[in-house]
Amino acid sequence: MKAFELRQLSDAELLKRIQDERESLSNLRFQKVIGQLENPIKVRLVRRDIARMCSILRERSIKKVSVQAEPTEKTE
């Protein structure tokens, strides 16, 4: 999935997708070990998708912290 599509999802949806993709990665690794994996590049793509989603969540958390940490301007 593309990054701009993932950015449209909420944090909860991203966390759910990360969980689903990790389960998928586990299944792919199992298939690889027993020799049933037809497309070994799929493992790499799933890992990259997980990393992309984690990066987006991290960007959002950093943005929230930086917005909260900004000092408010006082007018005299």
C-alpha positions, 0 to 999 in steps of 0.5 A: 500500500502506498504511503499517501493511502496509509496516511488517510487511515486513523491510528487505530486502523493503522495499528490493526493493519500492522497487527494483520501484516505481522500475522501475514509475515509470520505465515509467509515465513512458515511457508518459506521454511516448509518450502510452499512459498511461491513468491519469496519477494512477498516477505520483503514487501510485507516487511516494508509495508509494516515499516511504512505503517510504523513510520507513519505512526511515529511521525504522528506521535512526534507531531503531537508531542511537538505541538504540545511542547510549543510555547504559547505566545503571551500578549501584553 
